[in-house]
Amino acid sequence: MNNGNKKIIVLMITVRADFGGGPEQIYKLLKELHEQIDFYVACPNEYPYWQRYSDLIDESKLIEIPHRKFKLFSLFNLIRFIRKNKIDLIHSHGKGAGVYGRLAAALSLVQCIHTFHGIHTGNYNSLEKYLYISFERFLALFTKKIIAVSKSEYILIREYKISPPGKISIIENAVEMPSSIVTYSSSKLSRKKVISISRFDYAKNTGLLIGVMEELKKRNRINEFEFILLGSGPEEEKIKSLVKSKQLENFVTFIGFTSNVGDYLIKSFCYISTSRWEGMPLSVLEAMSYGIPVIATDVNGNKDLIESGMTGYLYDINFPAQAAEYLIRLDEDMELWKNISNAARLKVERYFTVAQMAENTKYLYFEIHAQEGKGSLN
């Protein structure tokens, strides 16, 4: 693997440890590779991932950084942590972590890998977008490798000229395959559960679900469905108020954040994504792994997973009526639902397993380590 029995020492960095795709992917990598890689983690001390990371690698290997804030004191504290623990490689996840990771790498003379988990410029004006892309180009100078979590993200990195192509690797997000899958019920006695997992913010665009529900109401089909919303976020109260004002509260259940997502997925008829953009949507992957047909906005990330009419449906973000029509189509055609369910699960099983993601990530770690003259590939 490397010199003797010495493991590569890798520091993972994330500026959120509450709920989200980035913290979950770190957890999956730790779980899969912690016996082969000596992991440390920098993250906020918050529920649930601080405890999850601690349970896997011991709390002594964690260092606290602020939740989605950059503080100079935290950067220098992180540098001391890197030097004290003789970190070989830094792996930052997401925009905020990328600032900490790349600056700490440059000041510590340690190599850095950065995973974007989505390039978020959709709510920026032209000046903000220019400044953000320019800053990412600057940070890329201190980045040994960049990981794109989908082919769409890879194309976007190339289009923005953030980094030379040789620095970019595609390692797609992944999920563990559940032992159970959903089953179709044609019963009209109970409402079919339509699930969505969201942060209730601009990017996730959760309010679009209200448009989908209103379209179903126009067609006198709303009574056949119950929308289950998992998650929370800054727009949650606004969306709850809209649901009430549109008299849709009898058709929506707000669950909040939960660590038992599978308990809800296994009982679902369909999953709906309303995102304005994605890197590689973990919630969509999870839904597909259970065999749940997905109706998703036709945006980066979603379109890397969904082949419309085969593994789910893509709809125009400006036309919620399309999503409503696809939902009705699935409801009326049992064979179509079953075919899409089987195809969705098979796609995840073939291309998006944790074992594949972990193996590709491990190879990248060893490759960089070997290039530094510190070891050889296994």
Backbone torsions as a table, in degrees:
resi	resn	phi	psi	omega
1	MET	NA	-61.1	173.0
2	ASN	-151.1	-160.2	-174.7
3	ASN	-58.8	118.8	179.9
4	GLY	56.9	-133.0	178.3
5	ASN	-103.9	8.4	-177.4
6	LYS	-69.6	129.0	178.9
7	LYS	-83.4	153.8	168.8
8	ILE	-67.3	136.3	179.9
9	ILE	-102.5	115.4	-174.3
10	VAL	-119.4	130.9	174.6
11	LEU	-101.5	118.0	173.1
12	MET	-88.1	139.8	178.5
13	ILE	-129.6	130.2	172.2
14	THR	-143.9	140.7	-179.7
15	VAL	-95.2	11.0	169.5
16	ARG	-142.1	139.3	179.0
17	ALA	-134.4	21.7	177.4
18	ASP	-86.8	-85.6	177.4
19	PHE	-138.8	146.2	178.8
20	GLY	152.4	163.7	-176.9
21	GLY	-65.4	-40.0	-178.8
22	GLY	-61.0	-55.0	177.7
23	PRO	-58.0	-35.9	179.9
24	GLU	-68.4	-39.3	179.2
25	GLN	-67.0	-36.7	174.5
26	ILE	-60.4	-45.0	179.9
27	TYR	-59.5	-42.6	-180.0
28	LYS	-63.8	-41.5	178.4
29	LEU	-65.2	-43.2	177.7
30	LEU	-61.0	-45.5	-177.6
31	LYS	-62.7	-39.7	-176.3
32	GLU	-80.2	-31.2	-169.0
33	LEU	-118.3	-0.9	-170.6
34	HIS	-65.7	-17.6	176.2
35	GLU	-83.0	-15.2	-179.9
36	GLN	-107.9	-25.2	-179.1
37	ILE	-120.3	139.4	176.5
38	ASP	-89.0	98.6	-173.6
39	PHE	-92.5	143.6	166.5
40	TYR	-126.2	158.1	-177.4
41	VAL	-136.6	134.7	169.2
42	ALA	-110.6	121.5	-177.8
43	CYS	-163.6	166.5	172.8
44	PRO	-66.3	151.5	176.9
45	ASN	-87.4	86.0	-176.7
46	GLU	-146.2	162.4	-178.7
47	TYR	-79.8	139.2	3.7
48	PRO	-104.9	-8.1	-165.0
49	TYR	-79.3	-25.6	175.5
50	TRP	-56.9	-46.1	-179.9
51	GLN	-69.0	-39.1	179.9
52	ARG	-63.5	-43.3	178.0
53	TYR	-64.7	-42.6	180.0
54	SER	-59.7	-41.6	-179.1
55	ASP	-63.8	-30.4	-178.1
56	LEU	-84.0	-44.7	-170.6
57	ILE	-121.4	0.6	-179.4
58	ASP	86.1	136.1	-175.2
59	GLU	-62.9	-24.0	179.0
60	SER	-64.1	-17.6	-179.9
61	LYS	-96.8	10.2	177.9
62	LEU	-109.4	145.2	172.6
63	ILE	-128.9	137.1	-176.4
64	GLU	-84.6	134.7	170.7
65	ILE	-128.6	161.7	-175.5
66	PRO	-68.4	155.2	176.1
67	HIS	-74.7	108.0	174.0
68	ARG	53.0	37.2	175.5
69	LYS	-135.8	144.2	175.3
70	PHE	-101.1	125.3	176.2
71	LYS	-129.4	131.7	-177.6
72	LEU	-60.6	-39.1	178.4
73	PHE	-59.2	-42.6	-179.6
74	SER	-65.5	-36.3	177.9
75	LEU	-62.2	-47.8	-178.1
76	PHE	-69.8	-33.0	174.5
77	ASN	-63.8	-38.8	178.2
78	LEU	-65.8	-40.6	178.6
79	ILE	-62.2	-42.5	176.9
80	ARG	-61.9	-39.7	178.3
81	PHE	-62.9	-41.8	179.9
82	ILE	-62.8	-45.0	-179.0
83	ARG	-69.2	-42.1	-179.2
84	LYS	-61.1	-40.1	-175.4
85	ASN	-97.3	8.1	175.5
86	LYS	52.0	49.0	-179.9
87	ILE	-62.2	131.7	178.3
88	ASP	-86.9	-33.0	-170.4
89	LEU	-152.2	137.0	176.4
90	ILE	-105.1	136.5	176.2
91	HIS	-127.9	104.9	-179.0
92	SER	-96.1	147.7	-175.4
93	HIS	-128.1	112.7	177.8
94	GLY	93.5	166.4	-171.7
95	LYS	-56.8	-55.7	-177.0
96	GLY	-64.0	-42.7	178.4
97	ALA	-63.4	-31.6	179.6
98	GLY	-64.1	-31.9	176.7
99	VAL	-67.7	-52.0	177.2
100	TYR	-57.3	-48.7	-172.9
101	GLY	-63.5	-49.0	-176.5
102	ARG	-70.6	-39.3	177.9
103	LEU	-67.6	-41.6	177.6
104	ALA	-64.0	-38.6	178.4
105	ALA	-62.8	-45.1	-179.0
106	ALA	-63.7	-40.7	-176.7
107	LEU	-80.7	-18.7	-179.6
108	SER	-102.8	-6.4	-176.4
109	LEU	58.7	42.7	177.6
110	VAL	-117.6	143.0	179.7
111	GLN	-71.9	151.4	-175.6
112	CYS	-133.7	138.4	169.2
113	ILE	-110.3	140.3	176.9
114	HIS	-127.1	130.7	173.5
115	THR	-108.0	125.0	-175.2
116	PHE	-72.7	-43.3	-172.5
117	HIS	57.3	41.0	179.9
118	GLY	105.1	131.2	175.1
119	ILE	-100.6	107.5	-167.3
120	HIS	-99.4	98.1	177.9
121	THR	-125.3	3.8	-172.2
122	GLY	-62.7	-27.6	180.0
123	ASN	-105.4	15.9	178.7
124	TYR	-94.4	144.2	168.5
125	ASN	-78.7	176.8	-172.7
126	SER	-61.4	-38.0	179.4
127	LEU	-68.9	-45.1	179.7
128	GLU	-61.4	-40.5	179.4
129	LYS	-64.3	-43.7	179.7
130	TYR	-61.2	-44.9	-178.7
131	LEU	-65.7	-40.4	179.7
132	TYR	-64.7	-48.3	-179.2
133	ILE	-63.1	-39.8	178.7
134	SER	-62.4	-41.3	179.6
135	PHE	-66.4	-39.1	177.7
136	GLU	-64.8	-37.3	176.7
137	ARG	-63.2	-38.9	178.2
138	PHE	-65.2	-47.1	-179.7
139	LEU	-64.0	-30.8	180.0
140	ALA	-63.0	-22.2	177.5
141	LEU	-64.1	-25.8	-178.4
142	PHE	-105.7	20.0	-175.8
143	THR	-117.4	122.3	-179.8
144	LYS	-71.6	-45.2	179.4
145	LYS	-141.5	144.9	173.5
146	ILE	-112.9	133.2	177.2
147	ILE	-104.3	123.7	170.7
148	ALA	-96.5	132.3	-175.4
149	VAL	-89.0	1.8	175.1
150	SER	-157.7	164.4	177.6
151	LYS	-65.5	-36.9	177.9
152	SER	-61.9	-41.0	179.0
153	GLU	-66.0	-38.9	176.6
154	TYR	-59.0	-45.5	179.2
155	ILE	-62.0	-40.8	-179.3
156	LEU	-65.5	-41.8	177.2
157	ILE	-60.3	-40.8	177.4
158	ARG	-65.9	-44.5	-178.7
159	GLU	-61.8	-39.1	-179.9
160	TYR	-80.8	-5.6	179.8
161	LYS	54.9	41.2	179.2
162	ILE	-70.4	-34.4	-174.8
163	SER	-153.7	151.4	172.7
164	PRO	-60.0	145.5	-177.5
165	PRO	-54.8	-32.9	-178.1
166	GLY	-65.0	-18.1	179.5
167	LYS	-88.0	-11.0	-170.4
168	ILE	-101.3	130.0	173.3
169	SER	-120.2	142.6	174.5
170	ILE	-97.0	114.0	172.3
171	ILE	-128.5	103.8	-171.8
172	GLU	-75.4	147.1	175.3
173	ASN	-56.0	161.6	-174.3
174	ALA	-150.2	164.0	177.4
175	VAL	-136.7	158.1	172.5
176	GLU	-80.9	135.9	-178.6
177	MET	-75.6	123.8	178.1
178	PRO	-71.7	154.9	-179.6
179	SER	-77.1	-23.4	-178.7
180	SER	-113.4	155.7	177.0
181	ILE	-129.5	163.0	179.4
182	VAL	-71.0	157.9	174.8
183	THR	-125.5	149.5	-177.9
184	TYR	-80.1	137.9	174.1
185	SER	-125.7	123.6	-179.9
186	SER	-92.8	7.8	-177.6
187	SER	-65.2	135.8	176.5
188	LYS	-95.5	3.1	-176.2
189	LEU	-79.7	-24.6	-179.8
190	SER	-127.8	152.4	179.8
191	ARG	-74.2	141.8	177.1
192	LYS	-79.7	134.4	-174.2
193	LYS	-86.1	121.0	176.7
194	VAL	-106.8	117.8	-171.1
195	ILE	-107.4	147.0	173.5
196	SER	-144.4	134.3	178.0
197	ILE	-111.0	124.3	-167.4
198	SER	-147.6	157.4	171.7
199	ARG	-97.0	2.0	180.0
200	PHE	52.1	56.1	177.7
201	ASP	-138.4	-176.4	-175.4
202	TYR	-59.1	-44.9	-176.2
203	ALA	-64.1	-43.2	-177.4
204	LYS	-78.5	-21.3	168.1
205	ASN	57.5	39.8	-171.8
206	THR	-59.5	-29.5	-179.0
207	GLY	-59.7	-19.0	178.0
208	LEU	-61.6	-25.0	178.2
209	LEU	-60.5	-31.4	178.9
210	ILE	-63.9	-39.7	175.7
211	GLY	-61.5	-40.5	178.1
212	VAL	-63.6	-44.1	180.0
213	MET	-64.1	-39.4	178.9
214	GLU	-64.8	-36.3	177.2
215	GLU	-65.5	-39.6	176.9
216	LEU	-65.3	-36.8	179.1
217	LYS	-64.2	-41.0	177.9
218	LYS	-59.5	-33.6	-176.9
219	ARG	-91.9	6.8	-177.7
220	ASN	58.0	37.5	-179.7
221	ARG	-118.1	-2.8	-175.0
222	ILE	-61.7	-30.9	-177.9
223	ASN	-66.2	-13.5	-177.4
224	GLU	-87.2	-6.6	-172.5
225	PHE	-130.7	150.8	170.2
226	GLU	-125.1	125.0	-179.3
227	PHE	-92.9	121.5	-179.6
228	ILE	-105.8	114.9	-177.4
229	LEU	-108.6	115.3	177.8
230	LEU	-101.6	135.2	177.1
231	GLY	123.2	-173.7	-179.9
232	SER	-158.0	-177.8	178.6
233	GLY	153.1	-179.4	-172.4
234	PRO	-63.6	-24.1	-177.8
235	GLU	-99.3	8.8	-174.0
236	GLU	-61.2	-49.2	-177.6
237	GLU	-65.4	-36.8	177.2
238	LYS	-61.1	-43.5	-179.0
239	ILE	-69.0	-40.0	177.0
240	LYS	-61.3	-38.9	178.5
241	SER	-66.1	-40.1	178.6
242	LEU	-65.2	-42.0	178.1
243	VAL	-57.9	-43.2	-179.6
244	LYS	-68.1	-44.2	-177.8
245	SER	-66.4	-28.2	178.8
246	LYS	-89.4	2.6	179.7
247	GLN	58.2	46.2	-179.8
248	LEU	-112.2	4.9	-172.3
249	GLU	-62.3	-22.9	178.6
250	ASN	-75.5	-8.3	-176.1
251	PHE	-115.3	4.4	-176.8
252	VAL	-129.2	136.5	172.9
253	THR	-122.9	121.1	177.2
254	PHE	-93.6	120.9	-175.6
255	ILE	-98.1	-31.3	-171.7
256	GLY	84.4	-175.9	177.0
257	PHE	-69.0	141.3	176.8
258	THR	-148.5	146.8	176.3
259	SER	-90.6	-2.9	-178.4
260	ASN	-107.3	52.8	-177.8
261	VAL	-58.7	-38.2	-178.2
262	GLY	-59.0	-31.4	179.5
263	ASP	-62.6	-29.6	179.5
264	TYR	-89.7	-38.5	-179.5
265	LEU	-61.6	-42.0	-174.9
266	ILE	-63.8	-18.5	-179.3
267	LYS	-103.7	9.1	-171.9
268	SER	-94.6	152.5	177.0
269	PHE	-94.3	-36.3	-175.5
270	CYS	-155.7	153.5	174.4
271	TYR	-115.4	138.3	177.3
272	ILE	-120.9	129.3	172.2
273	SER	-106.7	135.5	179.8
274	THR	-116.8	11.1	-170.0
275	SER	-60.5	145.6	172.3
276	ARG	-80.1	-28.9	174.9
277	TRP	-160.8	160.4	177.3
278	GLU	-146.5	161.9	167.3
279	GLY	-88.1	-75.1	168.2
280	MET	-144.0	104.2	-167.7
281	PRO	-68.1	111.8	-177.9
282	LEU	-64.4	-38.3	-178.4
283	SER	-65.9	-36.4	176.7
284	VAL	-66.0	-43.5	176.9
285	LEU	-59.3	-44.0	179.9
286	GLU	-61.7	-44.5	178.9
287	ALA	-60.0	-46.5	-179.8
288	MET	-62.7	-35.4	-179.3
289	SER	-64.5	-25.5	175.5
290	TYR	-86.8	-1.8	-178.3
291	GLY	81.5	25.0	-179.9
292	ILE	-91.1	122.7	174.0
293	PRO	-60.2	138.5	-177.4
294	VAL	-114.5	134.2	171.9
295	ILE	-111.7	114.4	-168.9
296	ALA	-134.0	150.5	175.3
297	THR	-61.8	144.0	-177.2
298	ASP	-81.6	73.8	-177.8
299	VAL	-132.5	167.8	177.9
300	ASN	-52.1	143.5	-177.4
301	GLY	91.0	-62.3	177.7
302	ASN	-60.3	-44.8	-176.1
303	LYS	-74.8	-8.7	172.0
304	ASP	-76.6	-20.9	-176.5
305	LEU	-105.0	-39.6	-170.5
306	ILE	-96.1	121.1	168.7
307	GLU	-100.1	107.7	-169.2
308	SER	-58.3	126.2	-178.7
309	GLY	89.4	-8.4	-179.1
310	MET	-116.7	-55.8	178.7
311	THR	-110.4	9.1	-179.0
312	GLY	153.6	-156.2	178.4
313	TYR	-138.9	142.1	172.2
314	LEU	-106.0	139.5	178.9
315	TYR	-131.7	154.7	178.3
316	ASP	-68.2	127.8	-176.9
317	ILE	-60.4	-22.0	-179.7
318	ASN	-89.3	-1.9	-176.1
319	PHE	-131.9	80.1	178.5
320	PRO	-60.2	-19.5	177.0
321	ALA	-59.8	-32.6	178.1
322	GLN	-62.5	-44.6	179.6
323	ALA	-62.3	-41.3	178.4
324	ALA	-61.9	-42.2	179.4
325	GLU	-63.4	-40.6	178.8
326	TYR	-66.6	-37.5	178.2
327	LEU	-63.0	-43.3	178.0
328	ILE	-65.7	-39.8	179.9
329	ARG	-60.5	-44.7	178.8
330	LEU	-64.7	-37.3	-179.2
331	ASP	-66.1	-32.4	-174.8
332	GLU	-91.2	-10.6	-174.0
333	ASP	-130.0	97.2	-177.3
334	MET	-61.7	-42.2	-178.8
335	GLU	-66.0	-39.3	177.1
336	LEU	-61.3	-46.6	179.1
337	TRP	-57.5	-46.4	-178.5
338	LYS	-64.3	-42.1	-179.8
339	ASN	-63.0	-45.0	179.1
340	ILE	-66.8	-40.4	177.8
341	SER	-57.3	-48.8	-179.2
342	ASN	-64.9	-42.7	-178.7
343	ALA	-66.6	-38.1	179.8
344	ALA	-63.9	-48.2	-179.4
345	ARG	-64.2	-41.2	-179.5
346	LEU	-62.8	-38.8	-179.7
347	LYS	-63.2	-43.7	178.9
348	VAL	-65.4	-42.5	-178.2
349	GLU	-62.2	-33.5	-177.7
350	ARG	-82.4	-38.2	-166.4
351	TYR	-121.4	-12.3	-169.7
352	PHE	-132.6	44.8	178.8
353	THR	-90.3	152.2	178.8
354	VAL	-60.5	-38.4	-179.5
355	ALA	-58.8	-42.7	178.4
356	GLN	-65.0	-47.4	-179.8
357	MET	-60.3	-45.2	-178.0
358	ALA	-65.6	-41.5	-179.9
359	GLU	-63.8	-42.5	178.8
360	ASN	-66.1	-38.0	178.3
361	THR	-68.1	-44.3	178.9
362	LYS	-59.6	-42.6	179.5
363	TYR	-60.6	-40.4	179.7
364	LEU	-64.5	-41.7	176.4
365	TYR	-58.0	-49.6	-176.9
366	PHE	-66.2	-36.9	179.2
367	GLU	-61.3	-47.1	179.8
368	ILE	-66.0	-42.1	179.6
369	HIS	-60.5	-41.5	179.4
370	ALA	-67.5	-38.9	178.8
371	GLN	-63.2	-28.2	178.1
372	GLU	-81.1	-1.0	179.3
373	GLY	76.1	20.7	-176.5
374	LYS	-102.9	-3.6	-178.3
375	GLY	176.8	-172.7	-179.9
376	SER	-130.2	160.6	179.4
377	LEU	-69.8	146.5	178.2
378	ASN	-79.8	NA	NA
